[in-house]
Each structure stands twice: as C-alpha cells, then as structure tokens.
C-alpha cells in the first residue's frame, strides 16, 4: 500500500541527513512496511525497538533476530544505539512517554545520537500515535506523514472488500445502489487505509447489503475514529428546512449553490465558502445553520470557541488550526461558528490572543480549497471585527428578522405537529396575528407552556389556551426595542433579508 510518492518522500528525508524523523500514526505495520522498502532500496540495516521486546535487528524478508541484551528499557536502548556507532535506521515504537522532562537522560541521549550523525549516520525514526518533542530536540527532527487513501483508492478498497465477501459467499453479491458508492467514498475521506478497510468490512460482512442509512452512519463512526473531541463537536441531529419557518430567500440561495458545492468536477464556478447569519435572538439562526447540513446531506460540525482558548501563548491559535484541519478531514461538511462575536473580539484585554485567532481564521477562509461551508451566527453585529464582515470573507450576509405573519403560522404548525397536535385543529391565522413581534423561540415556548397548562387541567389543547400564554408574554421586540431597531437599520444597508 506504500505508494512510490511516499517512498520517494521518505527516501529524501533520510538522504537529506535528518537525524530524527517522527511518524505520528496508528498504522505501525504500514509505516514499517514503508521503512523496510526504503531501507532495502538504500541498502541500510534496520533495527526496531519495543518496550516489550527490546532492540533487535529487522530484515525485509521477515527474518527475526533475538533482541540485543540489556536493551529493553528506553534508556538502555538509546545507550546501546549510541555505543554501537553503526549506520542504519533505528525505529523506536511508542517512545513518547520516555521523552519528557521526567526523563532528561533520554533527551540527552537522543541529542547525542543526533549530533553525532555526521560520523555514524544513525537515523532515529520515532513512531507513535502522537508525539511532542521537547525544545532541545525539535530543531534536529523532521515529521513525515503517511499518505491517506484518495477517492480512487477508497473506491478500490470498497470493491476489494466486496470481492472478498463474494469469495466467501459464492452464491451472493454485495448489494449497493450505485448512487451510494460516491457518497460512501466521500464519507470515508480522512481515514487511514486500515480504518477504511475495517469500516467497509463492518458495512458488508453482516448481510452483504450497503444501505443509505449505513452510509450516513459512516460519518458518525468516522468522527469517533478521528477523535474530533474538544473544540469540534459533531452534531448528530441536523434539521431539515421543513422545520424552519420562513427564510424563503435563504432557502433559495442555498438551493442554487448546493449542486456546485457538492460537485466533484471542475465546473468553472467558485465553491461557496459560507454565510453569516445575524439577527434577533431566538429568530432561528441556529436552526437554520443545522438545516443547511440537513438540506445538503453532509456532516455538521460545531466549533466551540470556549474550548479553544488556552492560557499559554500560542496554544489557542494552535487549537484553532487543528480544529480547522479537522473540518477539512471531514469535508464536505458544514462548519458552524455559533455566536461568533463571543469568540472573536478585537480587544487587547487578552494580550492579543483574540486578534491572532481572528487572523488564523481569516487566513484559513482565504486559502482553504476543501469543501468546508462556514455558517456563522451572530446576535451582536457591533461586536464583530470589521475584517470578518467585509465583502469576500463570506459569500453573503443574511439578516434573520422576526418572522412575518405567514412564517408565524408555519412556525405554530411545525411546533404543534412536533408535539402530536394537528395544526388544522387551531386557528393559526389568529395565533399569528396575536404574536406580531414574537420570535420563533417565543412562539415555541407559548406552545410548550400551553401544553403544560392543558396537561394540568387534564384537557385537550385549544387555541384559547395558547392565546392565554401569548397574552402573558413580553416579547424581546418590546423589551429590547431600541437595540432591535438599530440592528435592522444596520442590516438594511449591508445585508440580505433571509425572510
């Protein structure tokens, strides 16, 4: 599975006299296969170390040599390599716990081996699932990444696993709708060879059928395999625009761009980058963000700015870069930046961290060529940095105003039917008239509160019960009238109405 490109890249790194190479991967066997191929071509001996076995000579043919004496611990192994003074590749597995401030001797030994490279040509290759070198060793090391399978290789994996299942079940064939094949390939992107093979086997081997539901579940499994925890959250429940009342302009805008965003072919049009939804609290911005992913049938990731910030200098920006990289791995996807104004201010009270975070995000949005569609939501437009809302950052700025009469009727119907109440049993026109100035969230709460009242009275919910709850509600449009008026005035000249 090691490609010629991978062999050439690793060969160049070794030939360039880099004394320490780092390979962060869970695919130890594949990494070892690649190293053996390169070592064979370069006529270099290979040694491998595990904590459970010690240091031993490895051979491409698979011959096994006994472990060298007194090399089982990390410090004994490194001491032995230093004394050997023998040219070769030294592959050390899971050395990361022993290269830290608690083990200064090992850091010094690795540094000694690296600095003596011109004389002894000993290349240390550290393989671990994750590895952070101390500052003393960083300048002496280079990283190498195993290539992930591309779309063509992922399709090949699917066909090979289907063929293997067919051999074991000669009277049957794997059944899958042809239209699902390309979607399955997309949902496998970002996985290693081993993970992709295992995922496909899990889909096929139970009954030989790959269904639409199973293909969609691959995204959830991929999220877990990629360990997208911390600042990036996978939203398992995505809404459909049928659950969103109003927003006709936004729905039409998204429909016009859906085909281009999801296309695998170069069609001469720019890939849509994203939208900024601003408006009154409770007007449905978050629901709309979820509905974009549901409408386009792609994963929805939510970026939690609160989980990004770290007290150490530079760590917050690093966390953001890693989160954005994860979105590329999960692409095509929607990346939801909820209440973005709270995560990206321009004050100097945090030592400039938020400004650097803003710069990191803007750079990514400018340079990213993966199908990652940004949906940012904001309540307080005055708190947003001007660099973020200028033309070209987002494809469009939408203002989500309070719902109009027809939209309010639709919102009532949606929330009533969601709670097993038929909309035809209620006077939706009257309810809409009495909720002028209400947000979608306030309408929902009126329905919920009236249902509690009906349950307490052991009676059927009626229009009058809902009207009673409405009469007791002071909507946000009344409580914060001045602020909402100012927001509308700003949006009139700078944004497109979503409603």
C-alpha positions as CSV (number, residue, x, y, z in Angstrom):
1,X,0.0,0.0,0.0
2,X,3.0,2.3,0.2
3,X,3.0,4.5,-2.9
4,X,6.0,5.5,-4.9
5,X,5.5,9.1,-3.8
6,X,5.7,8.0,-0.1
7,X,8.8,6.0,-0.7
8,X,10.5,8.9,-2.5
9,X,9.5,11.4,0.2
10,X,10.9,9.2,3.0
11,X,14.0,8.5,0.9
12,X,14.6,12.2,0.5
13,X,14.2,12.9,4.2
14,X,16.7,10.1,5.1
15,X,19.1,11.1,2.4
16,X,19.0,14.7,3.5
17,X,20.7,13.7,6.7
18,X,17.9,14.4,9.1
19,X,19.0,12.6,12.3
20,X,15.5,12.2,13.8
21,X,12.3,11.5,11.9
22,X,8.8,11.5,13.5
23,X,5.9,9.5,12.2
24,X,2.6,10.0,14.0
25,X,0.3,7.2,13.1
26,X,-1.8,4.3,14.3
27,X,-0.7,2.2,11.3
28,X,2.5,0.8,12.7
29,X,2.6,-2.1,10.2
30,X,2.1,0.1,7.2
31,X,4.8,2.5,8.5
32,X,7.2,-0.4,9.0
33,X,6.4,-1.8,5.5
34,X,7.3,1.6,4.0
35,X,10.5,1.9,6.1
36,X,11.7,-1.6,5.0
37,X,11.1,-0.8,1.3
38,X,13.1,2.4,1.6
39,X,15.8,0.7,3.6
40,X,16.1,-2.1,1.1
41,X,16.5,0.4,-1.8
42,X,19.1,2.4,0.2
43,X,20.9,-0.8,1.3
44,X,20.6,0.2,5.0
45,X,20.1,-2.1,8.0
46,X,17.0,-1.6,10.1
47,X,16.7,-2.0,13.9
48,X,13.4,-1.9,15.8
49,X,12.6,-1.3,19.5
50,X,9.6,-2.1,21.6
51,X,9.3,-1.8,25.3
52,X,8.1,-5.4,25.5
53,X,11.0,-6.8,23.4
54,X,14.0,-4.5,23.4
55,X,16.1,-3.6,20.4
56,X,16.6,-6.2,17.6
57,X,17.7,-6.3,14.0
58,X,14.9,-6.4,11.5
59,X,15.0,-7.7,7.9
60,X,12.8,-7.0,4.9
61,X,12.4,-10.8,4.3
62,X,10.8,-11.2,7.7
63,X,13.7,-13.0,9.4
64,X,13.7,-12.5,13.2
65,X,16.8,-11.9,15.3
66,X,16.9,-12.2,19.0
67,X,16.7,-8.9,21.0
68,X,20.0,-7.4,21.9
69,X,21.0,-7.9,25.5
70,X,20.1,-5.2,28.0
71,X,18.1,-3.0,25.6
72,X,14.5,-3.4,26.9
73,X,14.2,-0.1,28.7
74,X,14.2,3.2,26.8
75,X,17.4,4.5,28.3
76,X,19.2,1.2,27.9
77,X,18.1,1.1,24.2
78,X,19.3,4.6,23.5
79,X,22.6,4.0,25.3
80,X,23.2,0.9,23.3
81,X,22.5,2.7,20.0
82,X,24.9,5.4,21.0
83,X,27.6,2.8,21.8
84,X,27.0,0.9,18.6
85,X,28.1,3.7,16.3
86,X,26.6,1.7,13.5
87,X,25.0,3.2,10.4
88,X,21.3,2.3,9.9
89,X,17.7,3.1,10.6
90,X,16.6,2.8,14.2
91,X,12.8,2.5,14.5
92,X,11.6,3.2,18.1
93,X,7.9,2.5,18.8
94,X,6.0,4.3,21.5
95,X,9.0,6.1,22.9
96,X,6.8,9.2,23.7
97,X,6.3,8.5,27.4
98,X,10.1,8.4,27.9
99,X,11.0,11.6,26.1
100,X,9.8,14.3,28.6
101,X,11.1,16.5,31.4
102,X,10.8,13.4,33.7
103,X,13.4,11.6,31.6
104,X,16.2,14.2,30.9
105,X,18.8,11.4,30.4
106,X,16.8,10.1,27.3
107,X,16.6,13.6,25.9
108,X,20.4,13.9,26.2
109,X,21.0,10.5,24.7
110,X,18.8,11.3,21.7
111,X,20.6,14.6,21.3
112,X,24.0,12.9,21.4
113,X,23.0,10.4,18.8
114,X,21.6,13.1,16.5
115,X,24.6,15.4,16.9
116,X,27.0,12.5,16.0
117,X,25.1,11.8,12.8
118,X,27.8,13.2,10.5
119,X,30.2,10.5,11.9
120,X,27.9,7.5,12.4
121,X,24.8,8.1,10.1
122,X,22.3,6.7,12.6
123,X,18.8,7.8,11.7
124,X,16.3,7.6,14.6
125,X,12.7,7.1,13.5
126,X,10.1,7.6,16.2
127,X,6.7,6.0,15.6
128,X,3.8,6.8,17.9
129,X,0.1,7.8,17.8
130,X,1.1,11.3,19.0
131,X,4.5,12.8,19.9
132,X,5.6,16.2,21.1
133,X,9.4,16.6,21.2
134,X,11.0,18.8,23.8
135,X,12.5,22.0,22.6
136,X,16.1,20.6,22.8
137,X,15.2,18.1,20.0
138,X,12.8,20.0,17.8
139,X,15.5,21.6,15.6
140,X,17.0,18.2,15.0
141,X,13.8,16.4,13.9
142,X,11.5,16.4,10.8
143,X,8.0,15.0,10.6
144,X,6.8,12.5,8.0
145,X,3.1,11.7,7.4
146,X,1.7,8.6,5.9
147,X,-0.5,9.3,2.9
148,X,-4.2,8.8,3.3
149,X,-6.1,7.0,0.6
150,X,-7.6,9.2,-2.1
151,X,-11.0,8.8,-3.7
152,X,-9.8,6.3,-6.3
153,X,-8.0,4.2,-3.7
154,X,-11.1,4.3,-1.3
155,X,-13.3,3.0,-4.1
156,X,-10.7,0.3,-4.7
157,X,-10.9,-0.7,-1.1
158,X,-14.7,-0.9,-1.3
159,X,-14.5,-3.1,-4.4
160,X,-11.8,-5.4,-3.0
161,X,-13.7,-5.9,0.3
162,X,-16.9,-6.7,-1.7
163,X,-14.9,-9.2,-3.8
164,X,-13.6,-10.9,-0.7
165,X,-17.0,-11.2,0.7
166,X,-18.2,-12.6,-2.6
167,X,-15.5,-15.3,-2.5
168,X,-16.7,-16.4,1.0
169,X,-20.3,-16.2,-0.2
170,X,-20.2,-17.6,-3.8
171,X,-24.0,-17.6,-4.2
172,X,-24.4,-13.9,-3.3
173,X,-23.2,-10.5,-4.4
174,X,-22.8,-7.3,-2.4
175,X,-25.8,-5.1,-3.0
176,X,-25.4,-1.3,-3.1
177,X,-27.1,1.4,-5.0
178,X,-24.6,2.9,-7.5
179,X,-25.5,6.4,-6.3
180,X,-24.4,5.4,-2.8
181,X,-20.9,4.5,-3.9
182,X,-19.7,8.0,-4.4
183,X,-21.3,9.1,-1.1
184,X,-19.6,6.3,0.7
185,X,-16.3,7.3,-0.8
186,X,-16.8,10.9,0.5
187,X,-17.8,9.6,3.9
188,X,-14.6,7.6,4.1
189,X,-12.3,10.5,3.3
190,X,-9.7,11.3,6.0
191,X,-9.5,7.7,7.3
192,X,-6.3,5.6,7.2
193,X,-6.1,2.5,5.0
194,X,-6.7,0.2,7.9
195,X,-9.7,2.2,9.3
196,X,-11.3,2.5,5.9
197,X,-10.9,-1.3,5.2
198,X,-12.4,-2.1,8.6
199,X,-15.2,0.4,8.2
200,X,-16.2,-1.2,4.8
201,X,-16.0,-4.7,6.2
202,X,-18.3,-3.7,9.0
203,X,-20.8,-2.5,6.4
204,X,-20.6,-5.5,4.2
205,X,-20.0,-8.6,6.3
206,X,-23.3,-8.7,8.3
207,X,-25.6,-9.1,5.4
208,X,-23.8,-8.1,2.2
209,X,-26.0,-5.0,1.8
210,X,-24.9,-1.4,2.0
211,X,-27.9,0.8,2.6
212,X,-28.3,4.6,2.6
213,X,-28.7,4.7,6.4
214,X,-25.5,2.7,6.9
215,X,-23.6,5.1,4.6
216,X,-24.8,8.0,6.7
217,X,-23.7,6.3,9.9
218,X,-20.2,6.1,8.5
219,X,-19.8,9.8,9.2
220,X,-20.6,9.3,12.9
221,X,-18.1,6.4,13.1
222,X,-15.5,8.4,11.2
223,X,-15.9,11.3,13.7
224,X,-15.2,8.9,16.6
225,X,-12.2,7.3,14.8
226,X,-10.7,10.8,14.1
227,X,-11.2,11.7,17.8
228,X,-12.8,15.0,17.0
229,X,-13.4,16.0,20.6
230,X,-12.6,19.2,22.5
231,X,-13.3,22.2,20.3
232,X,-15.1,20.5,17.4
233,X,-18.4,18.8,18.1
234,X,-20.2,16.5,15.6
235,X,-23.9,17.4,15.6
236,X,-25.8,14.2,15.1
237,X,-29.2,15.8,14.7
238,X,-29.4,18.1,11.7
239,X,-32.7,19.8,10.9
240,X,-34.4,20.0,7.6
241,X,-35.7,23.2,6.2
242,X,-39.2,21.9,6.6
243,X,-38.6,22.5,10.3
244,X,-37.7,26.2,9.6
245,X,-40.5,28.6,9.2
246,X,-39.9,31.4,6.7
247,X,-36.4,32.3,5.4
248,X,-37.5,31.8,1.8
249,X,-34.6,33.9,0.4
250,X,-32.0,31.9,2.4
251,X,-33.5,28.6,1.2
252,X,-33.5,29.7,-2.4
253,X,-29.9,31.0,-2.1
254,X,-28.7,27.6,-0.7
255,X,-30.6,25.6,-3.3
256,X,-28.9,27.5,-6.1
257,X,-25.4,26.7,-4.7
258,X,-26.0,23.1,-3.5
259,X,-25.1,21.4,-6.8
260,X,-21.8,23.4,-7.1
261,X,-20.7,22.8,-3.6
262,X,-21.3,19.0,-3.7
263,X,-19.9,18.6,-7.2
264,X,-16.7,16.5,-7.6
265,X,-16.0,18.0,-11.0
266,X,-14.3,21.3,-12.0
267,X,-17.2,23.3,-13.5
268,X,-15.6,26.8,-13.6
269,X,-17.5,28.2,-10.6
270,X,-16.1,29.1,-7.2
271,X,-17.0,26.7,-4.4
272,X,-19.4,28.5,-2.0
273,X,-17.4,29.5,1.2
274,X,-20.1,30.3,3.7
275,X,-22.7,32.7,5.1
276,X,-23.1,34.9,8.1
277,X,-26.5,34.8,9.8
278,X,-27.2,37.8,12.1
279,X,-30.4,38.8,13.7
280,X,-32.7,38.9,16.7
281,X,-32.1,36.3,19.4
282,X,-34.5,33.3,19.0
283,X,-35.2,34.1,15.4
284,X,-34.0,30.7,14.2
285,X,-30.3,31.3,13.2
286,X,-29.1,28.2,14.9
287,X,-31.8,26.0,13.4
288,X,-31.0,27.4,10.0
289,X,-27.4,26.5,10.5
290,X,-28.4,22.9,11.2
291,X,-30.8,22.9,8.3
292,X,-28.0,23.8,5.8
293,X,-26.3,20.5,6.7
294,X,-29.6,18.6,6.6
295,X,-30.6,20.1,3.2
296,X,-27.2,19.3,1.7
297,X,-27.0,15.9,3.5
298,X,-23.5,16.5,4.8
299,X,-22.0,16.4,8.3
300,X,-22.4,19.4,10.6
301,X,-19.5,20.3,12.9
302,X,-19.9,23.0,15.6
303,X,-16.8,24.9,16.6
304,X,-16.8,25.7,20.4
305,X,-14.7,28.8,20.8
306,X,-14.7,28.5,24.6
307,X,-12.8,25.2,24.3
308,X,-10.2,26.7,22.0
309,X,-8.7,29.3,24.4
310,X,-5.7,28.4,26.5
311,X,-3.7,30.4,28.9
312,X,-0.4,29.5,27.3
313,X,0.9,31.8,24.5
314,X,0.2,30.4,21.0
315,X,-1.8,27.4,22.2
316,X,-5.2,28.9,21.4
317,X,-4.2,29.6,17.8
318,X,-2.8,26.0,17.6
319,X,-6.1,24.6,18.8
320,X,-8.0,26.6,16.2
321,X,-5.6,25.4,13.4
322,X,-6.1,21.8,14.5
323,X,-9.9,22.3,14.6
324,X,-10.0,23.8,11.1
325,X,-7.8,21.0,9.8
326,X,-10.3,18.5,11.2
327,X,-13.0,20.2,9.3
328,X,-11.0,19.7,6.1
329,X,-10.7,16.0,7.0
330,X,-14.5,15.7,7.5
331,X,-15.2,17.6,4.2
332,X,-17.6,18.0,2.6
333,X,-19.2,19.5,5.7
334,X,-20.8,22.5,7.3
335,X,-18.7,24.2,10.0
336,X,-21.0,26.1,12.3
337,X,-19.4,29.1,14.2
338,X,-22.1,29.7,16.8
339,X,-22.3,33.2,18.4
340,X,-19.0,34.1,16.6
341,X,-18.8,37.6,18.2
342,X,-18.2,36.0,21.6
343,X,-15.1,34.1,20.3
344,X,-13.5,36.7,18.1
345,X,-13.4,40.2,19.7
346,X,-10.8,42.8,18.9
347,X,-10.0,44.0,22.4
348,X,-6.5,44.0,23.9
349,X,-7.6,42.7,27.2
350,X,-6.5,39.2,26.4
351,X,-3.0,40.0,25.3
352,X,-3.9,40.0,21.6
353,X,-5.0,36.3,21.6
354,X,-8.4,37.0,20.0
355,X,-6.7,39.1,17.3
356,X,-4.4,36.3,16.5
357,X,-7.3,33.9,16.5
358,X,-9.1,36.1,14.0
359,X,-6.1,36.2,11.8
360,X,-5.8,32.4,11.9
361,X,-9.5,32.0,10.9
362,X,-9.3,34.6,8.1
363,X,-6.2,33.0,6.6
364,X,-7.9,29.6,6.6
365,X,-11.0,31.0,5.0
366,X,-8.9,32.7,2.3
367,X,-6.7,29.8,1.5
368,X,-8.9,26.8,2.1
369,X,-9.8,24.8,-1.0
370,X,-11.6,21.9,0.6
371,X,-15.4,21.8,0.6
372,X,-16.0,23.3,4.0
373,X,-19.0,25.6,4.2
374,X,-18.9,28.1,7.0
375,X,-22.2,29.1,8.7
376,X,-21.5,31.8,11.3
377,X,-24.3,33.1,13.6
378,X,-24.2,36.4,15.5
379,X,-26.6,38.3,17.7
380,X,-24.5,41.5,18.3
381,X,-23.2,42.7,15.0
382,X,-21.4,45.7,16.6
383,X,-19.1,43.3,18.4
384,X,-17.8,41.7,15.2
385,X,-14.5,42.8,13.8
386,X,-14.8,44.7,10.5
387,X,-12.2,42.4,8.9
388,X,-14.7,39.5,9.3
389,X,-17.7,41.1,7.7
390,X,-16.2,42.8,4.7
391,X,-17.1,41.6,1.3
392,X,-15.3,38.4,0.2
393,X,-15.0,36.8,3.6
394,X,-18.4,35.2,3.5
395,X,-20.4,34.7,0.3
396,X,-23.3,36.6,1.8
397,X,-24.5,38.3,5.0
398,X,-28.1,37.4,5.8
399,X,-30.3,39.2,8.3
400,X,-32.8,37.0,10.1
401,X,-35.6,39.2,11.2
402,X,-38.6,38.4,13.3
403,X,-41.0,36.1,11.4
404,X,-43.7,37.6,9.2
405,X,-47.4,36.6,9.5
406,X,-47.3,33.6,7.1
407,X,-44.0,32.4,8.7
408,X,-45.5,32.7,12.2
409,X,-48.4,30.4,11.0
410,X,-45.9,27.9,9.7
411,X,-43.9,28.0,13.0
412,X,-47.0,27.4,15.0
413,X,-47.9,24.4,12.8
414,X,-44.4,23.0,13.0
415,X,-44.2,23.1,16.8
416,X,-47.7,21.9,17.3
417,X,-47.2,18.9,15.0
418,X,-43.8,18.2,16.5
419,X,-45.8,17.6,19.7
420,X,-48.5,15.4,18.2
421,X,-51.0,18.3,17.8
422,X,-52.7,18.7,14.3
423,X,-52.4,22.2,13.0
424,X,-55.9,22.0,11.5
425,X,-57.4,22.0,15.0
426,X,-56.1,25.5,15.7
427,X,-56.8,29.0,14.4
428,X,-53.3,29.6,13.0
429,X,-54.3,32.9,11.5
430,X,-55.5,34.3,14.8
431,X,-52.4,33.0,16.6
432,X,-50.2,34.6,14.0
433,X,-52.0,38.0,14.4
434,X,-51.6,37.9,18.2
435,X,-47.8,37.1,18.0
436,X,-46.7,40.1,16.0
437,X,-43.2,40.9,17.1
438,X,-42.6,37.4,18.5
439,X,-39.5,35.3,17.6
440,X,-39.7,31.7,16.6
441,X,-38.3,30.7,20.0
442,X,-41.0,32.7,21.8
443,X,-43.7,31.1,19.7
444,X,-42.4,27.7,20.6
445,X,-42.4,28.5,24.3
446,X,-46.0,29.7,24.1
447,X,-46.9,26.3,22.6
448,X,-44.9,24.4,25.2
449,X,-46.4,26.4,28.1
450,X,-49.9,25.9,26.9
451,X,-49.4,22.2,26.7
452,X,-48.3,22.1,30.3
453,X,-51.5,24.0,31.2
454,X,-53.6,21.6,29.2
455,X,-52.0,18.6,30.9
456,X,-52.5,20.1,34.4
457,X,-56.2,20.7,33.6
458,X,-56.5,17.2,32.1
459,X,-58.0,18.8,28.9
460,X,-57.3,19.0,25.2
461,X,-55.1,21.9,24.0
462,X,-57.1,24.7,22.4
463,X,-56.4,27.9,20.6
464,X,-57.6,29.8,23.6
465,X,-55.1,28.2,25.9
466,X,-52.3,29.3,23.6
467,X,-53.7,32.8,23.3
468,X,-53.7,33.0,27.1
469,X,-50.0,32.1,27.2
470,X,-49.3,34.7,24.5
471,X,-51.0,37.4,26.5
472,X,-48.7,36.8,29.4
473,X,-45.5,37.0,27.3
474,X,-43.4,40.2,26.8
475,X,-41.5,39.5,23.5
476,X,-37.9,40.6,23.1
477,X,-39.0,43.0,20.4
478,X,-40.7,45.0,23.2
479,X,-38.1,44.5,25.9
480,X,-35.2,45.4,23.6
481,X,-37.0,47.6,21.0
482,X,-34.2,50.1,20.6
483,X,-31.5,47.6,20.1
484,X,-33.5,45.6,17.5
485,X,-34.3,48.8,15.6
486,X,-30.6,49.7,15.5
487,X,-29.8,46.2,14.2
488,X,-32.5,46.5,11.5
489,X,-31.2,49.9,10.4
490,X,-27.6,48.4,10.1
491,X,-28.9,45.4,8.1
492,X,-31.0,47.5,5.7
493,X,-27.8,48.8,4.0
494,X,-25.4,45.9,4.5
495,X,-27.2,42.5,4.5
496,X,-29.7,40.5,2.5
497,X,-33.0,39.6,4.2
498,X,-33.3,35.8,4.9
499,X,-37.1,36.0,5.4
